[in-house]
Amino acid sequence: MFESFKVPKDLIPSDPRFGVGPSLIPTEAVEKLAKTGHELLGTSHRREAVRNVVKEMQEGIRTYFKLPSDYEVVIGNGGATMLWDMIGLGAVDKTPYHFVCGEFSDKWFRANKNIPWLKPDAKKVDFGLGINPVEVPGYDFLACTLNETSTGVMLSELPNVSRDTILAIDATSGAGQIPIDFKKSDLYYFSPQKVFASEGGFFVSIMSPKAIERVERIAKDSTRFIPESMKWSHAIENSRQNQTYNTPAISTIFFLNEQVKLMNKLGEEQVVKEAKRKAALLYGWASEKSYLSPFVVDEKFRSQAVATIDIDEKYKADDLAKVLRAQGVVYDIDSYRKLGRNQFRISMFHNVTFDNLEKLTKIISLAIESSN
Ligand SMILES: Cc1ncc(COP(=O)(O)O)c(C=O)c1O
């Protein structure tokens, strides 16, 4: 249907990367890394040069999120998927309660179901609907997902939880663009290959004193087996010294630091303002065109980081995505594979410019309207 469609020259975006992760890493950051020559790559991560980058990144994150002074920025190897296990083993007492609204929140729930001594439960809603966490009596841990990357649903409110409950937030694709009140959060974590424009295989976990106390207390339970690689004590001790427990990818830390610096130049408020402007563009377009509709119906749950837009069954989103990729013009706008919808999923991450998103809307409209 779209084979003969050719993107007009004036609509070609300056960067084809619209994917929700791994996301657009600025080529300037890659060039800057190359220019560090012998100073970082291939040197010890326990020496000053690399540790200074780690420190700058940790402090930059603290500044960006305006963290309370007693919160810690804990880092380590392995992305959010690894953290699900590390959290289940070392931060949940017994009863985690999950708020499930998509594939990633469900995967976290399933990870806890695999740990024999945990008794997890969940509230699940149909994919495309949103759900805000609330404290549930009898549960020591609440697990929620700030931005469900599979469906484009974001949280709109967080509860105040009691002293004995940990509020944990998987912020992987929302961190940086969906602000929260950190005083409410105990364990907020993300992998950096989304808004923070780095590579995967790494985690950043922002921990309240209550979360630190919890992991320290659980660590003393000698009946609980926790593999060395997943011990919170190692991650915390090393992070305090601007290191990781085992060897990290230095390029990942470098790119993350570059992105934190870039976003700190504007500050969170301005970054969020830009994100909202992009969201208004995409959802406005999807609402206006008869052959499109925003997948997330309730506006307060519509993500300002990942847009999911359904397309009329007459047109095949995958076919168009394939044609645009083959022309080298637009990459990775396919819907989440397991969701199985005729849909585009588009990154509104900080490095994807408003102008390029506007061009993308015009490309898709032109392709569809000229196929009739
Ligand atoms: C919300 C969310 N959680 C967890 C993950 C898993 O992250 P990783 O692949 O870094 O383990 C992803 C990946 O896309 C995600 O979007």
Ligand as a Chemical Component Dictionary entry (heavy atoms), coordinates in Angstrom:
data_LIG
# 
_chem_comp.id                   LIG 
_chem_comp.type                 NON-POLYMER 
_chem_comp.pdbx_formal_charge   0 
_chem_comp.three_letter_code    LIG 
# 
loop_
_chem_comp_atom.comp_id 
_chem_comp_atom.atom_id 
_chem_comp_atom.alt_atom_id 
_chem_comp_atom.type_symbol 
_chem_comp_atom.charge 
_chem_comp_atom.model_Cartn_x 
_chem_comp_atom.model_Cartn_y 
_chem_comp_atom.model_Cartn_z 
_chem_comp_atom.pdbx_ordinal 
LIG C1 C1 C 0 9.180  0.797  31.925 1  
LIG C2 C2 C 0 10.321 -0.132 31.668 2  
LIG N1 N1 N 0 10.782 -0.901 32.661 3  
LIG C3 C3 C 0 11.792 -1.746 32.482 4  
LIG C4 C4 C 0 12.416 -1.881 31.269 5  
LIG C5 C5 C 0 13.559 -2.834 31.101 6  
LIG O1 O1 O 0 14.735 -2.096 30.999 7  
LIG P1 P1 P 0 16.109 -2.808 30.627 8  
LIG O2 O2 O 0 15.932 -3.336 29.241 9  
LIG O3 O3 O 0 17.116 -1.710 30.713 10 
LIG O4 O4 O 0 16.318 -3.886 31.615 11 
LIG C6 C6 C 0 11.981 -1.118 30.194 12 
LIG C7 C7 C 0 12.606 -1.249 28.866 13 
LIG O5 O5 O 0 12.173 -0.723 27.886 14 
LIG C8 C8 C 0 10.909 -0.216 30.400 15 
LIG O6 O6 O 0 10.467 0.530  29.399 16 
# 
loop_
_chem_comp_bond.comp_id 
_chem_comp_bond.atom_id_1 
_chem_comp_bond.atom_id_2 
_chem_comp_bond.value_order 
_chem_comp_bond.pdbx_ordinal 
LIG C1 C2 SING 1  
LIG C2 N1 SING 2  
LIG C2 C8 DOUB 3  
LIG N1 C3 DOUB 4  
LIG C3 C4 SING 5  
LIG C4 C5 SING 6  
LIG C4 C6 DOUB 7  
LIG C5 O1 SING 8  
LIG O1 P1 SING 9  
LIG P1 O2 DOUB 10 
LIG P1 O3 SING 11 
LIG P1 O4 SING 12 
LIG C6 C7 SING 13 
LIG C6 C8 SING 14 
LIG C7 O5 DOUB 15 
LIG C8 O6 SING 16 
# 
